[in-house]
Amino acid sequence: MFSKILIANRGEIACRVAATAKKLGVRTVAVYSDADRFAKHVAVCDEAVYIGGSAPKDSYLRWERILEAAKQTGAQAIHPGYGFLSENDEFAQACVDAGLVFIGPPASAITAMGLKAESKRLMEAANVPLIPGYHGTNQDPEFLHSEADKIGYPVLIKASSGGGGKGMRLVEKTEDFIDALGSCQREAISSFGNDSVLIEKYALRPRHIEIQVFGDSHGNYVYLFERDCSVQRRHQKVLEEAPAPDVSVAMREAMGEAAIAAAKAVNYVGAGTVEFIVEQRDPSPEDKFGGMNFYFMEMNTRLQVEHPVTEAITGTDLVEWQLRVASGEPLPKQQADLTINGHAIEARINAENPDNNFLPATGTLNIYRTPTHSEFRVSDVRIDDGVREGDVISPYYDSMIAKLIVHAPTREQALAKLDKALAETRIVGLPNNVAFLRHVVQSDSFKYANLDTALIEREKDVLFGQQRGELPWLVATAIVNELAQEAQTQNHDPFSKTDAWRAYSHYERPFDLVYHDKPLRAVISQIQGQVQGQAKEQAFHLTINAIVKAEKQGADVVTPIYQGDVRYLPTADDTFTLWLSGGETAGKRQQMQAWRHNEQVYVFSNHASDVITLVDSMAHVGIEPQDGGSLKSPMPGQVVAFRVNVGDEVKKGQALAVIEAMKIEHTINAPTDGTVAELLFKAGDLVSDGDELLKLDTGSQS
C-alpha cells in the first residue's frame, strides 16, 4: 500500500478519497486554485500545494503543475477523482513516465474508451450490443447531417470524447441539425479539447442503466451490479439508485457479462462503469428480458459520482478497492462473494434554479444544515460533500453542493428515508434543487418506478407546478418571520409599522410578495380582542390575492387565494408552530422554519421547502420572468458568440447570443420582433448575472 498519494481534484470527490486514505493510514496531498485556497478539501488533507488560477485551465487541468506537486511532496501515486484529468490518457501516461502510479486504468484503456466512436467499434468486435448510429471519422458537417437523416430522427449528437452530460444534443428534426452540431462541438472543445462527434438513434422511453465493473492487474474481473440513472436534466443525472427497479436476474447477469466483456476488450484495470441505454417496449412471449433491450452507450474510465449507491448495496469501499488494486493487490472479492443487500438512492443537491431550466447558480452558503448522517461511508443516511456553511459556490466549477445517499431494506423504505432527509436539509443563500428533488421523490412516476430519461420533462406540470396547497403556509411563515425580526428591535405590535393603516375599526397591514415570478398581495388584520405582546401566541387574519398587473391603464386583475386566521407560536430561533383556519388548511398545524436573505425568505417544513420574495413595494421588484427570451444574461459566465450583428432584423424566438457557464451553453432568444441596435459585449467577455447583452429596437412592437 502507498504511504502518500496526491489527489488531483477538488471538492467532494477530493474529500471522499482523503477519507478512505486516512482510514488506511495513507497520507494525502491536496492541490488548490485561487478560488479554493480555503476550501474543505484543502483542510482535510495532510498537505496542500497551490497550482494556479481559479479557472480549471489555469489549475486543475495543468497536469505538469500537478506532477511537480507530487514530486515536491514525495507522493507515490495520483488519484484523479472524476472530471478534470480523470479520463485524460496523456496525463495517465505522464504519471507513469514520471515514476508515479496513476490510480486508474492504463492510458491505453482510456484512449480506447475515451474516443466514443472507436469504443463502439471495439464493442462490436467484443459482441457487446450496440444501438444504430454513425461512429466514423468523417466530421464534415454536411456528411454528418446526411448520416443523421439516414438514421432517422430523433438523434443524439454526442462528443466522441464526452461524458458527464456535456457535449450532447438531442435533435428532433433535420432543420435543427447544423445549429445543434455547432453548439455540441463548441461545448466539446471547451470540456474535452476535441470537437469530434458521433450520432446515434435516440431510443424511445430510454432508461439509463450502468454496470460497475472492477479489474485488477492479475486478470480478475467482477461486476458490482447495476445502477439506474434515468432521472436526468440537461442530460445530467439527478437521482441514481441501486439496484435498478424491475430488472430481472437474467438481464442483470447478461448486462454484467457484457460489461466485463467490454472491460476485457481494453485490458481494463481499476474501477470503471459501462453505461447502457435500455429500450422499453411492450413485452412479447419471446422476450428474454420482459420487453427491455440494452445497448452499449459508453464506458467511463473512472470512479462515478454515484458510486456510493453501489457501496451501500454491496458493503464495499470502492476507493479502498482502487488504492489496493493500484498498489498491485488482487481484487478483494470475487464474483461469487458479491450479493445485493437492500436498496440505495442518491440525490445530487445542486446550486441551480430548476424553474429556469436548471441554470447553475452561484452564491454563499449562508445556512447549510444537513440531517444526522455519516460522511463518506456506508450508513442509513450518508452525505458526501466538499463544502461548509459560509463557503462560496463559484462559477468556475461544477454546481454540486452535496450528495445525499440513503440505504434501506426495500426501495419503498429508501424513498421514505430520502424524502425525510431532504426535508431536514436547510440551504439558504443561493438557488438550489432540494425542493425539486422532493417533488420528484414524491411523484407517482418515481414512486412506482415508471422510469425513463424523459421523466422530468414528462412530469413537468407536477414537478414544476406551484404547490398551491402550500402557498398559504409559505406566505404566513414569511410574514411571521418578518414580524419576529421586527419584534427584536420594536415593540411587539405588528401593526405599529408605518405602512399599516386603520380601516373598518381595526388595523391592517399589507405585504407585497413574489412567488415563482407571480406577484401576490397579502394583508394581515388585527383580530378584535387579540391583545398583542401579552402572550407568546400571536394571531392575525390573513388575506392573500394573486395580482396580474395591468398592461396599460386598465385595472389590475385580483384573484383570491386564501382567507382565514393565522395563529403562531415561536418554538425556537427561526422556528414557529402555525395554525391556519381557512380553505383546505382549516384546523391544520405545521412546524415551520424560515430565514431571510436579502429579499428572499427561505421557508422549510416537513412537507415542503420553497423560497418566496418579500418586498416593500411591487414597484421595486421586476416580476418579468428571466426566460430564454430575456436580453439579459441569466447567469455569470462568458459570451461564446453573438448570432446577430447591429442592424439585423430579428424575429421573435431567434437566437441572439450564446452564454457559457460551468461548461454549459445557454442560448438567449429574441423576446419579440425587432432590429439589433447595439451589442454591449463581444465574444470572450465575462458577464455577470443580469447584465444586458444587447439592445433591441422593437419600434412599435410590444
C-alpha positions in Angstrom: 0.0 0.0 0.0 1.1 3.6 -0.7 2.3 5.8 2.1 1.3 9.1 0.4 -0.9 10.0 -2.5 -1.8 13.2 -4.3 -5.4 13.9 -5.1 -5.6 15.7 -8.4 -9.1 17.1 -7.9 -11.2 19.3 -5.6 -14.5 19.5 -3.7 -16.5 16.5 -2.7 -14.5 13.8 -4.5 -11.2 15.0 -3.1 -12.7 14.8 0.4 -14.1 11.4 -0.4 -10.7 10.0 -1.5 -9.0 11.6 1.5 -11.4 9.9 3.9 -10.6 6.4 2.7 -6.9 7.2 2.6 -7.0 8.3 6.2 -8.8 5.1 7.2 -5.9 3.1 5.5 -3.2 5.2 7.1 -2.2 6.8 3.7 -1.2 10.5 3.9 -2.8 12.8 1.3 -1.7 15.9 -0.7 -4.4 18.3 -1.9 -3.9 20.7 -4.8 -5.8 24.0 -5.0 -6.5 27.1 -7.1 -7.1 30.7 -6.1 -10.8 30.1 -5.7 -10.1 27.1 -3.5 -7.5 28.5 -1.2 -9.7 27.9 1.9 -11.7 25.0 0.5 -12.7 22.0 2.6 -10.6 19.6 0.6 -7.5 21.6 1.4 -8.4 21.5 5.1 -8.9 17.7 5.3 -5.7 16.6 3.5 -2.4 16.4 5.3 -0.6 18.7 2.8 -1.7 21.2 0.1 0.0 22.7 -2.9 -1.1 25.8 -4.8 -1.3 25.1 -8.6 -2.8 28.2 -10.2 -5.7 30.5 -11.1 -9.4 29.9 -10.5 -10.3 28.8 -14.0 -9.7 25.0 -14.5 -7.4 25.6 -17.4 -5.1 27.6 -15.1 -5.0 25.0 -12.3 -6.8 21.6 -12.2 -6.1 21.0 -15.9 -2.4 21.9 -15.7 -1.1 18.4 -15.3 2.6 19.5 -15.4 2.0 21.5 -12.2 0.2 18.6 -10.6 3.1 16.3 -11.4 5.5 18.8 -10.0 3.4 19.0 -6.8 3.6 15.2 -6.5 7.4 15.3 -6.9 7.7 18.1 -4.5 5.7 16.3 -1.7 7.0 12.8 -2.3 3.7 11.3 -3.3 3.9 7.9 -4.8 0.6 7.9 -6.7 -2.1 10.2 -8.1 -5.8 9.8 -7.7 -7.6 11.8 -10.4 -11.1 11.7 -8.9 -13.7 12.3 -11.6 -13.9 15.1 -14.1 -10.9 17.3 -14.9 -8.0 15.0 -15.8 -9.5 11.7 -14.7 -10.1 10.5 -18.3 -7.1 12.1 -19.9 -4.9 9.4 -21.4 -1.9 11.8 -21.8 -2.0 12.6 -18.1 -2.3 8.9 -17.1 0.8 8.2 -19.2 2.7 11.2 -17.9 2.2 9.9 -14.4 3.7 6.6 -15.3 6.6 8.3 -17.2 7.3 10.4 -14.1 7.6 7.2 -12.0 4.2 7.7 -10.3 1.2 5.3 -10.1 -1.9 6.6 -11.8 -4.8 5.3 -9.7 -7.0 4.3 -12.6 -6.8 2.2 -15.8 -3.9 2.2 -18.1 -3.6 5.0 -20.6 -4.3 2.6 -23.5 -7.7 1.8 -22.0 -8.6 5.4 -21.5 -7.6 6.1 -25.1 -9.7 3.3 -26.4 -12.8 4.1 -24.4 -12.4 7.9 -24.5 -12.9 8.1 -28.2 -16.6 7.0 -28.3 -16.6 6.2 -32.0 -13.5 3.9 -31.6 -15.0 2.3 -28.5 -18.2 1.4 -30.4 -16.0 -0.4 -33.0 -14.2 -2.3 -30.2 -17.5 -3.2 -28.6 -18.9 -4.5 -31.8 -15.9 -6.8 -32.1 -16.5 -8.0 -28.5 -20.1 -8.8 -29.3 -21.4 -6.1 -26.9 -24.9 -4.9 -28.1 -24.8 -1.5 -29.9 -27.6 1.0 -30.8 -27.7 2.1 -34.5 -25.6 5.2 -35.3 -22.6 6.7 -37.1 -19.3 6.2 -35.3 -16.9 7.1 -38.1 -14.1 9.6 -38.5 -15.7 11.8 -41.2 -16.6 15.0 -39.4 -17.8 17.1 -42.3 -21.0 18.9 -41.2 -22.9 18.1 -44.3 -21.9 14.5 -44.2 -22.9 14.2 -40.6 -26.2 15.8 -41.5 -26.9 13.2 -44.2 -26.0 10.4 -41.8 -28.5 11.8 -39.3 -31.1 11.9 -42.0 -30.4 8.2 -42.8 -30.6 7.1 -39.2 -33.9 8.9 -38.7 -34.9 11.5 -36.1 -34.7 11.9 -33.2 -31.0 11.5 -33.0 -28.4 12.3 -30.3 -25.2 14.2 -31.3 -22.5 13.2 -28.8 -19.0 14.4 -28.3 -16.6 11.5 -29.1 -14.6 12.3 -26.0 -17.6 13.2 -24.0 -19.0 12.4 -20.6 -20.9 13.9 -17.7 -23.8 15.0 -19.9 -21.6 17.7 -21.7 -21.2 17.8 -25.5 -24.6 16.2 -26.1 -27.6 17.5 -28.1 -30.9 15.9 -28.9 -32.1 16.8 -32.5 -35.7 16.1 -33.3 -35.9 17.4 -36.9 -33.5 17.9 -39.8 -33.6 21.7 -39.9 -32.2 21.9 -36.4 -29.2 19.6 -37.0 -26.5 22.1 -38.1 -27.0 24.6 -35.3 -27.1 21.7 -32.7 -23.9 20.3 -34.2 -22.1 23.6 -33.9 -23.2 24.1 -30.3 -22.2 20.5 -29.4 -18.8 20.9 -31.0 -18.1 24.1 -29.1 -19.1 22.6 -25.8 -16.9 19.5 -26.6 -13.9 21.7 -27.3 -14.4 23.6 -24.1 -14.9 20.5 -22.0 -12.6 17.9 -23.6 -10.4 19.7 -26.2 -11.8 17.6 -29.0 -14.7 18.5 -31.2 -15.3 15.1 -32.9 -18.8 13.8 -32.5 -20.8 10.6 -33.2 -24.5 10.3 -34.0 -26.9 7.7 -32.5 -30.5 6.9 -32.9 -32.4 8.3 -29.8 -34.2 5.4 -28.2 -37.8 6.0 -27.2 -38.6 5.7 -23.5 -34.9 5.0 -22.7 -33.6 4.1 -19.3 -30.0 4.8 -18.4 -28.7 1.7 -16.6 -25.0 1.3 -15.9 -22.8 -1.6 -14.5 -20.0 -1.0 -12.1 -17.0 -3.1 -13.1 -13.6 -3.7 -11.5 -10.5 -5.3 -12.8 -7.0 -5.9 -11.3 -3.6 -6.4 -12.8 -3.8 -10.2 -12.2 -6.6 -10.7 -14.8 -9.5 -10.8 -12.4 -12.8 -9.0 -13.2 -16.1 -8.6 -11.3 -19.2 -6.6 -11.8 -20.8 -5.0 -8.7 -24.3 -4.9 -10.2 -26.3 -2.1 -11.8 -27.4 1.5 -11.1 -30.4 3.2 -12.6 -29.6 6.8 -13.5 -32.6 7.5 -15.6 -33.8 10.7 -13.8 -31.8 13.4 -15.6 -32.0 17.1 -16.5 -29.8 18.6 -19.3 -28.5 15.0 -19.9 -27.0 15.0 -16.4 -28.1 12.7 -13.6 -30.3 13.9 -10.7 -31.2 10.8 -8.8 -29.4 7.4 -9.0 -30.4 4.1 -7.4 -29.2 0.6 -7.0 -30.3 -2.0 -7.9 -32.3 -0.8 -10.9 -36.1 -1.4 -10.4 -37.7 -4.2 -12.4 -34.5 -5.6 -13.8 -34.7 -9.4 -13.8 -31.9 -11.6 -12.6 -31.3 -12.8 -16.2 -31.0 -9.3 -17.5 -28.7 -8.3 -14.6 -26.4 -11.2 -15.4 -26.4 -10.5 -19.1 -25.6 -6.8 -18.6 -22.9 -7.7 -16.1 -21.3 -10.2 -18.5 -21.4 -7.7 -21.4 -19.8 -5.1 -19.1 -17.0 -7.5 -18.2 -16.5 -8.3 -21.9 -16.2 -4.5 -22.6 -13.6 -4.2 -19.8 -11.6 -7.2 -21.0 -11.6 -5.8 -24.6 -9.3 -2.9 -23.4 -7.4 -4.8 -20.7 -9.1 -2.6 -18.1 -7.7 -2.2 -14.5 -9.4 -0.4 -11.7 -12.9 1.0 -11.3 -15.0 1.6 -14.4 -18.6 2.0 -15.4 -20.2 0.6 -18.5 -23.3 2.6 -19.4 -26.2 1.1 -21.3 -29.3 2.6 -22.9 -32.2 0.3 -22.1 -35.1 0.5 -24.5 -38.5 -0.3 -23.1 -41.5 -1.7 -25.1 -44.5 -3.9 -24.5 -43.2 -7.4 -23.8 -43.8 -10.4 -26.1 -43.6 -14.1 -25.2 -40.2 -14.5 -26.9 -38.6 -11.6 -25.0 -35.8 -12.7 -22.7 -35.9 -9.6 -20.5 -39.6 -8.6 -20.2 -39.7 -6.1 -23.1 -36.4 -4.5 -22.4 -33.3 -4.4 -24.7 -29.9 -3.0 -23.6 -27.3 -1.3 -25.8 -23.8 -0.2 -25.0 -23.5 3.6 -24.7 -20.0 4.3 -23.3 -17.5 3.3 -20.7 -16.5 5.8 -18.1 -12.9 5.0 -17.2 -13.0 6.4 -13.6 -15.0 6.3 -10.4 -18.5 7.7 -10.9 -20.2 10.4 -8.9 -22.9 7.9 -8.0 -20.6 5.1 -6.7 -22.0 5.4 -3.1 -25.2 3.6 -4.0 -23.1 0.6 -5.2 -21.1 0.7 -2.0 -24.3 0.7 0.0 -25.8 -2.4 -1.5 -22.6 -4.4 -1.7 -21.0 -3.3 1.6 -17.8 -2.2 -0.1 -15.5 0.8 -0.2 -14.7 1.3 -3.9 -12.0 3.9 -3.2 -10.3 1.4 -1.0 -10.5 -1.1 -3.8 -9.0 1.4 -6.1 -6.0 2.0 -3.8 -5.4 -1.7 -3.2 -5.6 -2.6 -6.9 -3.4 0.3 -7.9 -0.8 -0.9 -5.4 -0.8 -4.3 -7.0 -3.1 -6.3 -4.8 -5.8 -8.6 -6.3 -9.5 -7.7 -6.1 -10.7 -8.0 -2.5 -13.7 -10.1 -3.7 -14.6 -12.5 -6.5 -18.0 -12.5 -8.3 -19.4 -15.3 -6.1 -18.7 -13.2 -3.0 -20.8 -10.3 -4.1 -24.5 -10.0 -3.3 -27.1 -7.3 -3.2 -28.3 -6.1 0.2 -31.3 -3.7 0.2 -31.8 -0.6 -1.9 -29.9 2.7 -2.1 -30.8 6.0 -3.7 -28.6 9.1 -4.2 -29.8 12.6 -4.7 -27.5 15.3 -6.1 -28.0 18.6 -4.3 -27.1 21.3 -6.8 -26.8 25.1 -6.8 -29.2 25.7 -9.6 -32.6 27.1 -10.5 -35.0 24.3 -11.5 -37.6 26.9 -12.5 -35.2 28.5 -15.0 -34.1 25.4 -17.0 -31.8 24.3 -14.2 -29.4 27.1 -14.8 -26.3 26.9 -12.5 -26.3 29.3 -9.6 -23.5 30.9 -7.6 -23.5 32.4 -4.1 -22.7 31.9 -0.5 -24.0 29.0 1.7 -25.2 31.3 4.4 -27.1 28.4 6.0 -26.1 24.8 5.3 -27.7 22.3 7.7 -28.0 18.6 7.0 -29.8 15.6 8.7 -27.9 13.3 11.0 -25.6 11.3 8.8 -22.2 9.7 8.3 -19.6 11.1 5.9 -18.1 9.1 3.1 -19.1 5.7 4.4 -22.0 3.3 4.2 -24.9 4.0 6.6 -28.6 4.6 6.5 -28.1 8.3 5.7 -24.8 9.4 4.2 -23.7 12.8 2.9 -20.7 13.3 0.7 -19.8 17.0 0.2 -16.9 19.3 -0.2 -18.4 22.5 1.3 -19.1 24.0 4.7 -21.5 26.7 5.9 -20.2 30.0 4.7 -18.4 28.6 1.6 -18.9 30.2 -1.8 -20.2 28.3 -4.8 -18.2 29.9 -7.6 -18.9 30.0 -11.4 -15.6 28.2 -12.1 -16.6 24.6 -11.2 -19.5 22.1 -11.0 -22.6 23.3 -9.3 -23.0 20.3 -7.0 -23.2 21.1 -3.3 -23.6 17.6 -1.9 -24.7 14.1 -2.5 -27.3 12.7 -0.1 -27.4 8.9 -0.1 -29.9 6.6 1.8 -29.9 2.9 2.3 -32.8 0.7 3.5 -34.0 -2.9 3.1 -36.6 -2.0 0.4 -37.0 0.7 -2.3 -40.2 1.9 -0.6 -38.3 2.4 2.7 -35.4 4.1 1.0 -37.8 6.5 -0.7 -39.3 7.5 2.6 -35.9 7.9 4.2 -34.7 10.1 1.3 -37.8 12.3 1.5 -37.3 12.8 5.2 -33.6 13.5 4.8 -34.3 16.1 2.1 -37.0 17.7 4.4 -34.3 18.1 7.1 -31.9 19.8 4.7 -31.5 23.6 5.0 -29.7 25.6 2.4 -30.0 29.4 2.4 -28.2 32.0 0.3 -28.5 30.7 -3.3 -31.0 28.8 -5.5 -30.9 25.1 -5.1 -32.8 22.0 -6.1 -33.8 20.5 -2.7 -37.5 21.3 -3.1 -37.4 20.0 -6.7 -35.8 16.7 -5.5 -38.6 16.2 -3.0 -41.2 16.8 -5.8 -39.5 14.1 -7.9 -39.2 11.6 -5.0 -42.9 12.2 -4.1 -44.1 11.9 -7.7 -46.1 8.8 -8.8 -43.7 8.1 -11.7 -40.7 7.8 -9.5 -42.5 6.2 -6.6 -43.8 3.4 -8.8 -40.6 3.2 -10.9 -42.2 4.4 -14.2 -38.7 5.5 -15.2 -37.1 6.8 -18.3 -34.7 9.7 -19.2 -37.7 11.9 -20.1 -39.4 11.6 -16.7 -38.7 15.2 -15.7 -39.9 16.6 -19.0 -42.9 14.3 -19.0 -43.9 15.2 -15.4 -43.1 18.9 -15.6 -46.6 20.0 -14.7 -46.4 18.1 -11.4 -42.7 18.8 -10.7 -42.6 22.5 -11.5 -46.2 23.4 -10.8 -46.7 25.8 -7.9 -47.7 23.9 -4.8 -51.0 25.6 -4.3 -51.9 23.9 -1.1 -48.6 25.0 0.5 -48.8 28.7 -0.6 -50.7 29.9 2.4 -48.2 28.3 4.7 -45.3 29.9 2.8 -46.8 33.4 2.9 -47.9 33.1 6.5 -44.4 31.9 7.5 -42.7 34.7 5.6 -44.9 37.2 7.3 -44.5 35.7 10.8 -40.7 35.6 10.3 -40.7 39.3 9.4 -42.8 40.1 12.4 -40.5 38.2 14.6 -37.5 40.0 13.3 -39.2 43.4 13.8 -40.1 42.4 17.4 -36.4 42.2 18.2 -36.0 45.9 17.6 -39.5 47.3 18.1 -42.4 46.7 20.4 -44.4 43.5 19.8 -47.3 45.1 17.9 -47.1 44.0 14.3 -49.4 46.9 13.3 -47.1 49.6 14.6 -45.3 49.8 11.2 -45.9 53.0 9.3 -47.3 51.1 6.3 -50.2 49.7 8.4 -53.4 51.6 8.1 -56.6 51.9 10.1 -59.8 50.6 8.3 -63.1 49.3 9.4 -62.3 50.0 13.1 -59.2 47.7 13.1 -55.7 47.8 11.8 -54.5 46.3 8.6 -51.0 45.9 7.1 -50.1 45.0 3.5 -47.2 42.8 2.3 -46.1 42.5 -1.3 -44.6 39.2 -2.3 -43.4 37.4 -5.4 -43.7 33.6 -5.7 -42.3 31.8 -8.8 -42.4 35.2 -10.7 -46.0 35.8 -9.7 -46.9 38.9 -7.7 -49.0 38.5 -4.6 -50.6 40.9 -2.2 -51.1 39.8 1.4 -53.0 41.8 4.0 -52.9 41.0 7.7 -55.5 42.5 10.0 -55.7 42.5 13.8 -58.3 40.2 15.3 -60.6 42.0 17.6 -60.0 41.0 21.2 -56.4 39.9 20.5 -54.0 41.6 22.8 -50.6 42.0 21.3 -47.5 41.5 23.3 -49.0 39.8 26.3 -48.7 36.2 25.4 -46.3 34.1 23.3 -49.0 33.0 21.0 -49.9 35.6 18.4 -52.7 35.8 15.8 -53.9 37.8 12.8 -56.3 37.5 10.0 -54.7 36.8 6.6 -55.9 37.5 3.1 -53.8 36.5 0.0 -54.6 37.7 -3.5 -52.7 37.0 -6.8 -52.1 40.1 -8.8 -51.9 40.4 -12.6 -50.6 43.8 -13.3 -52.4 45.9 -15.9 -50.5 46.3 -19.1 -51.5 49.9 -19.7 -54.2 51.9 -18.0 -56.6 49.1 -17.0 -57.2 47.8 -13.5 -55.0 45.0 -12.0 -56.7 41.6 -12.0 -57.0 40.3 -8.4 -57.6 36.6 -7.8 -58.3 35.5 -4.2 -56.1 32.6 -3.0 -56.7 32.4 0.8 -58.6 34.0 3.6 -58.5 32.9 7.2 -56.9 33.3 10.6 -53.3 32.5 11.5 -52.1 31.7 14.9 -48.4 31.2 15.6 -46.2 30.3 18.5 -42.4 30.8 18.3 -40.8 27.5 19.5 -37.1 28.2 18.8 -34.9 30.5 16.8 -36.4 31.0 13.3 -38.9 28.2 14.1 -42.7 28.6 14.6 -45.7 26.4 15.1 -48.5 27.7 12.8 -52.3 27.1 12.8 -54.3 28.1 9.7 -58.1 28.2 9.7 -59.0 29.0 6.1 -59.8 26.9 3.0 -58.0 23.5 2.7 -55.8 24.3 5.6 -58.6 24.7 8.1 -57.6 23.4 11.5 -54.2 22.2 10.4 -50.9 22.8 12.2 -47.3 22.7 10.9 -43.9 23.3 12.3 -42.3 25.9 10.0 -38.8 27.4 9.8 -37.6 30.5 7.9 -34.6 32.5 7.2 -34.5 35.8 5.3 -31.6 36.5 3.0 -31.9 40.0 1.3 -35.5 39.9 -0.1 -35.7 36.2 -0.3 -37.4 34.2 2.6 -36.4 30.6 2.7 -39.2 28.6 4.2 -39.0 25.0 5.4 -41.4 22.4 6.8 -41.7 18.6 6.9 -44.0 18.9 3.8 -42.2 21.4 1.6 -39.4 23.9 1.2 -39.5 26.9 -1.0 -38.4 30.5 -1.5 -40.7 33.5 -1.6 -39.7 37.1 -2.1 -40.9 39.7 0.4 -40.6 43.3 -0.9 -41.6 46.7 0.3 -43.5 47.6 -2.9 -44.3 45.9 -6.2 -42.8 48.9 -7.8 -39.4 47.8 -6.5 -39.3 44.4 -8.0 -39.0 43.2 -11.6 -41.6 40.5 -12.0 -40.9 39.5 -15.6 -39.5 36.0 -15.6 -35.9 35.6 -16.8 -36.7 33.1 -19.5 -35.0 32.2 -22.7 -36.3 35.4 -24.4 -34.6 37.8 -22.0 -31.9 40.1 -23.3 -30.0 39.8 -20.1 -27.6 37.1 -19.1 -29.4 34.6 -16.9 -26.1 33.7 -15.1 -22.5 34.7 -14.6 -20.5 33.3 -17.5 -18.6 34.0 -20.7 -20.1 35.2 -24.0 -19.4 32.4 -26.5 -20.8 34.2 -29.6 -23.4 36.7 -30.9 -25.6 35.2 -33.6 -26.5 38.7 -34.9 -24.9 42.0 -35.9 -26.0 45.6 -35.4 -28.7 46.4 -37.8 -30.0 42.9 -38.3 -33.8 42.4 -38.3 -34.7 39.5 -36.0 -37.9 37.5 -35.4 -39.3 36.5 -32.0 -37.6 33.4 -30.7 -34.5 33.8 -33.0 -31.1 33.0 -31.4 -29.2 36.2 -30.5 -26.3 35.2 -28.2 -24.8 32.2 -26.5 -23.5 32.3 -22.9 -21.4 29.6 -21.3 -21.2 28.9 -17.5 -19.8 25.8 -15.8 -19.2 24.4 -19.3 -23.0 24.5 -20.2 -24.2 26.7 -23.0 -27.4 28.8 -22.8 -28.9 30.5 -25.8 -30.5 33.9 -25.5 -33.5 34.3 -27.8 -35.3 37.4 -29.1 -38.4 38.1 -26.9 -40.1 39.9 -29.8 -39.5 41.1 -33.4 -37.1 44.0 -33.8 -33.8 45.3 -35.0 -30.5 44.9 -33.3 -29.5 48.4 -32.1 -26.3 47.7 -30.1 -24.1 44.8 -28.9 -22.9 45.6 -25.4 -20.3 42.8 -25.2 -18.1 40.8 -27.5 -17.3 37.1 -27.7 -15.0 36.1 -24.9 -16.2 38.8 -22.5 -17.1 37.8 -18.9 -20.6 38.8 -17.9 -22.5 38.9 -14.6 -26.0 37.6 -13.8 -28.4 40.2 -15.1 -26.0 42.1 -17.4 -27.7 43.4 -20.5 -26.1 41.8 -23.5 -27.6 43.8 -26.4 -30.2 46.4 -27.2 -33.2 45.5 -29.4 -35.1 48.3 -31.1 -38.7 47.0 -31.2 -40.2 50.1 -32.7 -44.0 49.8 -32.2 -43.6 46.2 -31.1 -44.9 45.4 -27.6 
